[in-house]
């Protein structure tokens, strides 16, 4: 399993946690919720503007993943221990990755990943 490149480092990692539950509502408005006892984390990673040379490291790595097919490990901020990272196994959250190259030739890039349980 490949390790996501550590440089260039992303500037932010916004974490989301989804809890899997079944919800049903009756005609009179009573709601019942049943937990499936599982949750999954996902992140939106954002990089500062990069030169094309800096971005090539990330771009080349993404090409080896073949979309959502392959998993990888990545170090993301640990929400329980400020200033430290945790290593998680992930895959790309979608088939499409977009990046923009500005008039100054700097690349702006965001990536959505989801934890593999």
N, C-alpha and C positions, 0 to 999 in steps of 0.2 A: 504494500500500500504506500502510495506516494505522500510525501509531506509537502504541504503548500509552502511556497517560497516565503521566507521570513523578511526579505527585503524586496521591494520597498514595503514598509510597514503601513497598514491601513491606519487612517486617522480616527475612525470610530467604528464601533461594532454595536449596533442596536439589536438587542436580544428580545425575542418574543417567545412565550411559552404557551402552547395550546394544550388544553385539557380535553380529553375525549369523553363526552357524556351523551347520553340519550335523553332527550327532552320530549315530553308529550303534554298536550293541553287538551282538557276536556271541553265540552260545549259550554259548561257553566263557568269556565275560566280557571279551573284548578290546574295547576302545573305540577308535574312530577318530573324529577330529575334523577337519573341513575348514572353514577360514575362508572366508567369502564376501567378505572384504575390505571390509566396510562396518560402520559403527557409527552410532548415532543417540543424541542427547542429549535428555533431558527434564528438566523442573523442576517442583517443587511450590513455589509461591510462597505465603507467608503474610503477611498484613497484621496490624498491631496493631489492637486494637479502634478502630473509626472511628465518627464520628457519621454519621447518615444523609446529611447534606450532603456529607461527605468521600467516602462510599461512592458517591454518585450519579455521580461522575465515572467511576469504574470500571464501574459498572452500565450506564451509558449507552453506554460504549464496547463492552462485551460484547454489548449488544443489536444493534449495527451489524454484528457478525461473522456473525450468522446461524448459530450453532453452529460446527461444524467446517468449514464451507464456505469461509470466507475466511481468508487469512493476514494477519499483522501483524508489525511489527518491535518488539523490546523490548530494553531495556538490562538485562543481567544481570551479576552479578559475574564477572569474568574469573579463572578458577582459576590461571592462569599468572602474573598480575600483581596481587599483593595491593593492594587499595584502588582498583582501576580496574574499569571495566565494558567489556563487549563488546556489540555490537549483533548480534542474531540474528533470523532470520526464523522465525516459529513459527505454529502453529495450536493451537486448543484440543485437549486430549488426549481429550476425551469430549464427549458431547452434553449432559451434565447439569452444571450449576453450582449449588452450594448455598451459601447463606449463612444465618446465624442472627442474629436480632435479640434481644438480651438484655433483661431487665427494665429495665435502665438505658438502653435504646434505642440502645446501641452495637452496631455490626454487626461480627461476626467472619467472616472470609472467607479461603478458601484456593482456589488455582486451579492446575490441572495443565495444563501446556503441553508441546508436543513440537516439536523443531526440524524444519523443512522443508528437505530437502536438494535 
